[in-house]
């Protein structure tokens, strides 16, 4: 009690801020933090403030609220700068909440799992491989799981084929295993701070996680502004709350529309798309593959619609596959409207006349015919390898838009070549590349075809 009295008296005498927390719009003494600082019991702080009724102390706290910094060092950085000067004791419950939410976002987005499958993961679900290789996640699946009488099994069943886990996902799981070392990784009791209950066996609900995601979004935007990075704030979504189901849909969108490793997680995307390792081929066409098919079909329909509109308005097209591209574009009006079902997607993807892929990285379109494809020399697949486009391939077509992109990129390279700071060998290599791109654009202008103008 004597230490406590001296501690509080010194703060007032020095005009120093008092450790406080904001509650219901006003600052109040952070009794737990003060107890730790003064080396006394929490009840002693409460009794002292109540019994002594220190004259004007409450008003002093309102005028001089202070933070409650913890001695824990802040090691996380954003672009080399620590994201906070210190962790505040009063913010720990909210920070822990944001941390577990961030783990859910990473896992839901970078694995392709359904939200329920993420929520059902347990501690130890991702053991370290021995010998070292790819990490695998062993979880439960719920959709379409029935017993021998055809009744839905709410508890699900263990997934026959595990998920492949890349490093960020493994890190998120390890963080959750420290929060919830036993049982469910998202057990409600483990994610309530301060803790006082044993594991419940119940996960955080979807509605609660939706609210957590919205709160995390606001936190991330506020942090970006505080660090002077307004370009990294999360803008308001015109379609409403993010929810929990969008992450795997976004994953599917990137796989379908960013082929060839344009996204940072190309390795993971490649495994999901090609189904060549870790048992993906044994899964069949369900789960994430249905979403992949839908997004791929939508991307194909969008490409065909854009091509149809360009050709209708007089744009030209060149290349060995130009006529096949024109024929495919003529069918674009058939796909007007959204593609919603897996059956609709399979109808489009199963039509060999509609295998049109835009490849902005190579400034061309691929009208895929696997018998003519040069991107697959030893194997024949149902989809092109857009990161292996060959200039002499018979599946190539270019529109005026691609030709203009070639010219723009050529000019950008020529500007780099003109720089005196560029080493000679690199300048020569860029100059040759610029010349090749300009030659391709000139060849397009010479060989371009276009639809005949309708008779009036």
C-alpha positions as CSV (number, residue, x, y, z in Angstrom):
1,X,0.0,0.0,0.0
2,X,2.9,2.4,0.8
3,X,4.5,1.7,-2.6
4,X,1.2,2.3,-4.3
5,X,0.7,5.6,-2.5
6,X,4.2,6.7,-3.4
7,X,3.7,5.7,-7.0
8,X,0.5,7.7,-7.5
9,X,1.8,10.7,-5.5
10,X,4.9,10.9,-7.6
11,X,2.8,10.9,-10.8
12,X,0.7,13.8,-9.5
13,X,3.7,15.8,-8.2
14,X,5.6,15.5,-11.5
15,X,2.5,16.3,-13.6
16,X,3.0,12.9,-15.3
17,X,0.2,11.0,-17.1
18,X,-1.5,8.3,-15.2
19,X,-1.8,4.8,-16.9
20,X,-5.4,4.8,-18.1
21,X,-7.9,3.1,-20.4
22,X,-10.8,4.5,-22.4
23,X,-14.1,3.2,-21.3
24,X,-17.5,4.4,-22.4
25,X,-16.1,7.6,-23.8
26,X,-14.0,8.6,-20.8
27,X,-10.6,7.8,-19.3
28,X,-10.4,5.6,-16.2
29,X,-7.4,4.4,-14.2
30,X,-6.0,1.1,-15.5
31,X,-5.9,-0.6,-12.1
32,X,-4.4,-3.9,-13.4
33,X,-1.4,-2.1,-15.0
34,X,-0.9,0.2,-12.0
35,X,-0.9,-2.9,-9.7
36,X,1.9,-4.4,-11.7
37,X,3.9,-1.2,-11.8
38,X,3.6,-0.6,-8.1
39,X,4.1,-4.2,-7.1
40,X,0.8,-4.6,-5.3
41,X,-2.5,-6.6,-5.6
42,X,-5.3,-5.4,-7.9
43,X,-7.7,-5.3,-5.0
44,X,-5.3,-3.0,-3.2
45,X,-5.5,-0.5,-6.0
46,X,-9.3,-0.6,-6.2
47,X,-9.6,-0.3,-2.4
48,X,-7.1,2.6,-2.3
49,X,-8.9,4.6,-4.9
50,X,-12.3,3.9,-3.3
51,X,-11.4,4.3,0.3
52,X,-8.9,7.1,0.1
53,X,-11.0,8.9,-2.5
54,X,-8.0,10.9,-3.4
55,X,-9.0,14.5,-3.8
56,X,-9.3,15.5,-7.5
57,X,-7.5,12.3,-8.6
58,X,-10.3,11.3,-11.0
59,X,-10.2,14.7,-12.6
60,X,-6.4,14.6,-12.8
61,X,-6.7,11.3,-14.7
62,X,-9.2,12.8,-17.2
63,X,-6.8,15.7,-17.8
64,X,-3.6,13.5,-17.9
65,X,-4.4,10.1,-19.4
66,X,-1.4,8.1,-20.1
67,X,-0.6,4.9,-22.0
68,X,0.2,1.5,-20.5
69,X,3.3,0.4,-22.5
70,X,4.6,-3.1,-22.0
71,X,8.3,-4.0,-21.9
72,X,7.8,-6.5,-24.7
73,X,9.9,-5.4,-27.7
74,X,8.2,-4.6,-31.0
75,X,10.0,-6.5,-33.7
76,X,7.4,-6.4,-36.5
77,X,8.2,-3.9,-39.2
78,X,6.5,-2.3,-42.2
79,X,9.0,-1.3,-44.9
80,X,11.8,-1.3,-42.3
81,X,9.8,0.7,-39.7
82,X,8.4,-0.8,-36.5
83,X,4.6,-0.7,-36.7
84,X,4.2,0.6,-33.1
85,X,6.5,2.2,-30.6
86,X,5.3,-0.1,-27.9
87,X,2.5,-2.5,-27.2
88,X,-0.2,-1.0,-24.9
89,X,-1.5,-3.3,-22.2
90,X,-5.1,-2.0,-22.6
91,X,-5.0,-2.9,-26.3
92,X,-3.8,-6.4,-26.0
93,X,-7.2,-8.1,-26.1
94,X,-8.0,-6.3,-29.3
95,X,-4.6,-7.0,-30.8
96,X,-5.0,-10.6,-30.0
97,X,-8.4,-10.6,-31.7
98,X,-6.8,-9.0,-34.8
99,X,-4.0,-11.5,-34.8
100,X,-6.3,-14.5,-34.8
101,X,-8.4,-12.9,-37.5
102,X,-5.3,-12.3,-39.7
103,X,-4.5,-16.0,-39.3
104,X,-7.9,-16.9,-40.5
105,X,-7.6,-14.6,-43.5
106,X,-4.2,-16.0,-44.5
107,X,-5.4,-19.6,-44.2
108,X,-8.7,-19.1,-45.9
109,X,-7.1,-17.2,-48.9
110,X,-3.9,-19.2,-49.4
111,X,-5.3,-22.7,-49.2
112,X,-8.6,-22.7,-50.9
113,X,-10.3,-24.2,-47.9
114,X,-14.0,-23.5,-47.2
115,X,-14.5,-21.3,-44.1
116,X,-15.9,-24.2,-42.1
117,X,-12.9,-26.4,-42.9
118,X,-10.6,-23.7,-41.6
119,X,-12.6,-23.3,-38.4
120,X,-12.5,-27.0,-37.8
121,X,-8.7,-27.4,-37.9
122,X,-7.1,-28.6,-34.7
123,X,-3.7,-28.1,-33.1
124,X,-1.2,-30.4,-34.7
125,X,-3.0,-30.5,-38.0
126,X,0.1,-29.4,-39.9
127,X,3.1,-31.4,-38.6
128,X,6.6,-30.7,-39.7
129,X,7.5,-33.1,-42.5
130,X,10.3,-35.6,-41.9
131,X,12.4,-35.5,-44.0
132,X,11.8,-31.9,-44.9
133,X,9.4,-31.4,-47.8
134,X,6.1,-29.6,-48.3
135,X,3.9,-29.1,-45.3
136,X,0.5,-30.8,-45.5
137,X,-2.7,-29.8,-43.6
138,X,-4.9,-32.6,-42.3
139,X,-8.4,-31.4,-41.7
140,X,-12.1,-32.3,-42.0
141,X,-14.5,-31.9,-44.9
142,X,-18.2,-31.2,-44.4
143,X,-19.9,-30.6,-47.8
144,X,-21.6,-33.7,-49.2
145,X,-20.6,-35.9,-46.3
146,X,-23.3,-38.4,-45.5
147,X,-23.7,-41.7,-43.6
148,X,-24.7,-45.0,-45.1
149,X,-28.3,-44.0,-44.9
150,X,-27.7,-40.7,-46.8
151,X,-28.0,-38.5,-43.7
152,X,-25.7,-35.5,-43.5
153,X,-22.9,-35.9,-41.0
154,X,-22.5,-32.6,-39.2
155,X,-19.2,-33.6,-37.7
156,X,-17.8,-34.2,-41.2
157,X,-15.1,-36.6,-41.9
158,X,-11.3,-36.6,-42.2
159,X,-10.2,-35.4,-45.6
160,X,-8.7,-38.2,-47.6
161,X,-6.2,-35.9,-49.4
162,X,-4.5,-33.2,-47.3
163,X,-4.1,-29.6,-48.3
164,X,-0.7,-28.3,-49.4
165,X,0.5,-25.5,-47.0
166,X,2.9,-22.8,-48.1
167,X,5.0,-20.9,-45.6
168,X,2.6,-18.1,-44.7
169,X,-0.1,-20.6,-43.9
170,X,2.3,-22.7,-41.8
171,X,3.3,-19.6,-39.9
172,X,-0.4,-18.7,-39.3
173,X,-1.1,-22.2,-37.9
174,X,1.9,-22.0,-35.6
175,X,0.7,-18.7,-34.2
176,X,-2.8,-20.3,-33.6
177,X,-1.2,-23.3,-31.9
178,X,0.4,-20.9,-29.4
179,X,-3.0,-19.3,-28.8
180,X,-4.9,-22.6,-28.7
181,X,-2.3,-25.3,-27.9
182,X,-5.0,-28.0,-27.5
183,X,-8.1,-28.8,-29.5
184,X,-9.6,-26.5,-32.1
185,X,-7.4,-23.7,-33.3
186,X,-10.4,-21.4,-33.3
187,X,-12.0,-22.5,-30.0
188,X,-14.1,-19.6,-28.7
189,X,-12.6,-19.9,-25.2
190,X,-9.0,-19.6,-26.5
191,X,-9.7,-16.4,-28.3
192,X,-11.3,-14.5,-25.4
193,X,-8.8,-12.3,-23.6
194,X,-8.4,-12.4,-20.6
195,X,-8.9,-16.1,-20.5
196,X,-10.8,-17.8,-17.8
197,X,-12.6,-20.7,-19.4
198,X,-11.5,-24.1,-20.5
199,X,-11.8,-25.1,-24.1
200,X,-15.5,-25.3,-25.2
201,X,-15.1,-27.5,-28.3
202,X,-17.0,-24.8,-30.2
203,X,-15.5,-22.6,-32.9
204,X,-15.9,-18.9,-33.5
205,X,-19.1,-18.6,-35.5
206,X,-19.2,-17.3,-39.1
207,X,-21.1,-14.2,-38.0
208,X,-18.6,-13.4,-35.3
209,X,-15.7,-13.9,-37.8
210,X,-17.4,-11.6,-40.3
211,X,-17.4,-8.9,-37.6
212,X,-13.8,-9.6,-36.8
213,X,-12.8,-9.3,-40.4
214,X,-14.5,-5.9,-40.7
215,X,-12.8,-4.7,-37.5
216,X,-9.5,-6.0,-38.8
217,X,-10.0,-4.1,-42.1
218,X,-10.6,-0.9,-40.1
219,X,-7.5,-1.5,-38.0
220,X,-5.3,-2.2,-41.0
221,X,-6.5,1.0,-42.7
222,X,-6.0,3.1,-39.5
223,X,-2.5,1.6,-39.2
224,X,-1.7,2.4,-42.8
225,X,-2.7,6.0,-42.2
226,X,-0.7,6.2,-39.0
227,X,2.4,5.0,-40.8
228,X,1.9,7.5,-43.7
229,X,0.9,4.8,-46.2
230,X,-2.6,6.0,-47.4
231,X,-2.2,3.9,-50.6
232,X,-2.4,0.8,-48.4
233,X,-5.8,1.5,-46.8
234,X,-8.6,-0.9,-47.6
235,X,-11.3,1.0,-49.6
236,X,-14.9,0.6,-48.9
237,X,-16.4,-2.4,-50.7
238,X,-19.4,-1.5,-53.0
239,X,-20.7,-5.0,-52.5
240,X,-20.8,-4.8,-48.8
241,X,-19.0,-6.7,-46.1
242,X,-16.2,-9.0,-47.1
243,X,-17.5,-12.0,-45.2
244,X,-15.8,-15.4,-45.0
245,X,-16.5,-17.0,-48.4
246,X,-14.8,-14.5,-50.6
247,X,-11.3,-15.6,-50.0
248,X,-11.4,-18.9,-51.8
249,X,-13.4,-17.2,-54.6
250,X,-10.6,-14.6,-54.9
251,X,-8.0,-17.3,-55.0
252,X,-9.9,-19.0,-57.8
253,X,-10.1,-15.7,-59.7
254,X,-6.4,-15.2,-59.5
255,X,-5.7,-18.7,-60.6
256,X,-8.0,-18.3,-63.6
257,X,-7.0,-14.8,-64.6
258,X,-3.3,-14.5,-63.5
259,X,-1.7,-17.5,-65.1
260,X,1.9,-18.2,-65.3
261,X,3.0,-17.0,-61.9
262,X,1.9,-13.4,-62.0
263,X,0.9,-13.6,-58.4
264,X,3.3,-14.0,-55.5
265,X,2.1,-17.5,-54.7
266,X,2.5,-19.0,-58.1
267,X,3.8,-22.3,-56.6
268,X,0.6,-22.8,-54.6
269,X,-1.5,-21.7,-57.5
270,X,0.3,-24.0,-59.9
271,X,-0.3,-27.0,-57.6
272,X,-4.0,-26.2,-57.3
273,X,-4.5,-25.7,-61.0
274,X,-2.4,-28.5,-62.6
275,X,-3.2,-31.1,-59.9
276,X,0.1,-32.7,-60.3
277,X,1.5,-33.1,-56.8
278,X,0.6,-33.9,-53.2
279,X,-2.3,-36.0,-54.4
280,X,-4.4,-33.3,-56.0
281,X,-5.0,-35.5,-59.0
282,X,-6.9,-37.9,-56.7
283,X,-9.4,-35.4,-55.5
284,X,-11.6,-35.3,-58.6
285,X,-13.3,-32.2,-59.8
286,X,-14.9,-31.0,-56.6
287,X,-14.4,-28.3,-54.0
288,X,-11.9,-25.6,-55.2
289,X,-11.8,-27.1,-58.7
290,X,-15.4,-26.2,-59.3
291,X,-14.7,-22.6,-58.4
292,X,-11.6,-22.7,-60.6
293,X,-13.7,-24.0,-63.5
294,X,-16.3,-21.3,-63.0
295,X,-13.7,-18.5,-62.8
296,X,-11.8,-19.9,-65.8
297,X,-15.1,-20.0,-67.8
298,X,-15.9,-16.4,-66.8
299,X,-12.4,-15.3,-67.9
300,X,-12.9,-17.0,-71.2
301,X,-16.3,-15.5,-71.7
302,X,-14.9,-12.0,-70.8
303,X,-12.1,-12.5,-73.3
304,X,-14.4,-13.6,-76.1
305,X,-16.8,-10.7,-75.4
306,X,-13.9,-8.1,-75.5
307,X,-12.6,-9.6,-78.7
308,X,-16.1,-9.6,-80.3
309,X,-16.6,-6.0,-79.4
310,X,-13.2,-5.0,-80.7
311,X,-13.7,-6.8,-84.0
312,X,-17.2,-5.4,-84.4
313,X,-15.9,-1.9,-84.0
314,X,-13.3,-2.4,-86.7
315,X,-10.2,-3.6,-84.8
316,X,-7.8,-5.8,-86.6
317,X,-6.4,-9.2,-85.7
318,X,-3.3,-11.1,-87.0
319,X,-1.4,-14.2,-86.4
320,X,-1.7,-17.9,-87.4
321,X,-4.7,-18.4,-85.2
322,X,-6.5,-15.2,-86.3
323,X,-9.3,-17.0,-88.1
324,X,-10.0,-19.4,-85.3
325,X,-10.1,-16.4,-82.9
326,X,-12.7,-14.6,-85.2
327,X,-14.8,-17.8,-85.2
328,X,-14.7,-18.1,-81.4
329,X,-15.5,-14.4,-80.9
330,X,-18.6,-14.8,-83.1
331,X,-20.1,-17.0,-80.4
332,X,-19.5,-14.5,-77.6
333,X,-23.2,-13.2,-77.5
334,X,-24.3,-16.7,-76.6
335,X,-22.6,-16.2,-73.2
336,X,-24.1,-12.9,-72.3
337,X,-24.9,-12.8,-68.6
338,X,-23.1,-14.3,-65.7
339,X,-21.9,-17.9,-65.5
340,X,-23.1,-19.2,-62.2
341,X,-23.1,-23.0,-62.2
342,X,-20.4,-25.6,-62.6
343,X,-22.4,-27.2,-65.5
344,X,-22.4,-23.9,-67.4
345,X,-18.7,-23.6,-66.9
346,X,-18.0,-27.1,-68.0
347,X,-20.0,-26.5,-71.2
348,X,-17.8,-23.6,-72.1
349,X,-14.5,-25.2,-71.1
350,X,-15.4,-28.4,-72.8
351,X,-15.9,-26.7,-76.2
352,X,-12.6,-26.9,-78.1
353,X,-13.6,-23.9,-80.3
354,X,-13.7,-21.6,-77.3
355,X,-10.3,-22.1,-75.8
356,X,-9.2,-18.5,-76.0
357,X,-6.8,-17.1,-73.4
358,X,-5.6,-13.6,-73.2
359,X,-1.9,-13.3,-72.2
360,X,-1.1,-9.7,-71.5
361,X,2.5,-10.5,-70.4
362,X,3.4,-11.8,-73.9
363,X,1.1,-9.2,-75.7
364,X,-0.9,-11.9,-77.4
365,X,-3.9,-14.2,-77.3
366,X,-3.6,-18.0,-77.2
367,X,-6.3,-19.8,-79.3
368,X,-5.3,-23.1,-77.7
369,X,-5.1,-26.3,-79.7
370,X,-3.0,-28.8,-77.8
371,X,-1.9,-30.6,-81.0
372,X,-0.3,-27.4,-82.2
373,X,0.9,-26.0,-78.9
374,X,4.7,-25.5,-78.4
375,X,4.4,-24.8,-74.6
376,X,4.0,-28.5,-74.1
377,X,6.7,-30.5,-75.8
378,X,6.5,-33.7,-73.9
379,X,3.0,-33.7,-72.6
380,X,-0.4,-32.6,-73.8
381,X,-2.8,-31.0,-71.4
382,X,-6.2,-29.3,-71.6
383,X,-4.8,-25.8,-70.8
384,X,-1.8,-23.8,-72.2
385,X,1.2,-22.8,-70.2
386,X,1.0,-19.1,-70.7
387,X,4.4,-18.6,-69.1
388,X,6.0,-20.6,-71.9
389,X,4.5,-18.9,-75.0
390,X,6.7,-19.4,-78.0
391,X,6.8,-16.7,-80.8
392,X,6.5,-19.4,-83.5
393,X,3.5,-21.2,-82.0
394,X,0.5,-21.8,-84.4
395,X,-1.9,-20.8,-81.6
396,X,-1.0,-17.2,-81.4
397,X,-3.2,-14.2,-82.4
398,X,-2.8,-10.5,-81.8
399,X,-5.3,-7.6,-81.9
400,X,-4.6,-3.9,-82.4
401,X,-4.6,-3.6,-78.6
402,X,-1.8,-6.1,-78.3
403,X,0.1,-4.3,-81.1
404,X,-0.2,-1.0,-79.3
405,X,1.0,-2.6,-76.1
406,X,4.0,-4.0,-78.0
407,X,4.9,-0.4,-79.2
408,X,4.5,1.1,-75.7
409,X,6.8,-1.5,-74.2
410,X,9.3,-1.1,-77.0
411,X,9.4,2.7,-76.4
412,X,9.8,2.1,-72.6
413,X,12.8,-0.2,-73.3
414,X,14.3,2.3,-75.7
415,X,14.1,5.0,-73.1
416,X,16.0,2.7,-70.7
417,X,18.6,2.1,-73.4
418,X,19.2,5.8,-73.8
419,X,20.2,6.1,-70.1
420,X,24.0,6.5,-69.7
421,X,23.8,4.7,-66.3
422,X,22.9,1.4,-68.0
423,X,25.8,-1.0,-68.5
424,X,26.7,-1.7,-72.2
425,X,25.8,-5.4,-72.4
426,X,22.4,-4.8,-70.7
427,X,21.7,-1.8,-73.0
428,X,22.4,-4.0,-76.1
429,X,20.1,-6.7,-74.8
430,X,17.3,-4.3,-74.2
431,X,17.8,-2.7,-77.6
432,X,17.5,-6.1,-79.3
433,X,14.4,-6.8,-77.3
434,X,12.9,-3.4,-78.2
435,X,13.6,-4.1,-81.9
436,X,11.9,-7.5,-81.7
437,X,8.8,-6.0,-80.1
438,X,8.6,-3.3,-82.7
439,X,9.0,-5.8,-85.5
440,X,6.1,-7.8,-84.1
441,X,3.9,-4.8,-84.0
442,X,4.9,-3.9,-87.6
443,X,4.1,-7.4,-88.7
444,X,0.7,-7.1,-87.1
445,X,0.0,-3.9,-89.0
446,X,0.9,-5.7,-92.3
447,X,-1.0,-8.9,-91.7
448,X,-4.0,-7.7,-89.8
449,X,-7.4,-8.9,-90.8
450,X,-10.8,-7.4,-89.8
451,X,-14.4,-8.2,-90.2
452,X,-16.1,-6.9,-93.3
453,X,-18.2,-3.8,-92.9
454,X,-22.0,-4.7,-93.0
455,X,-23.8,-3.7,-96.1
456,X,-26.2,-0.8,-95.7
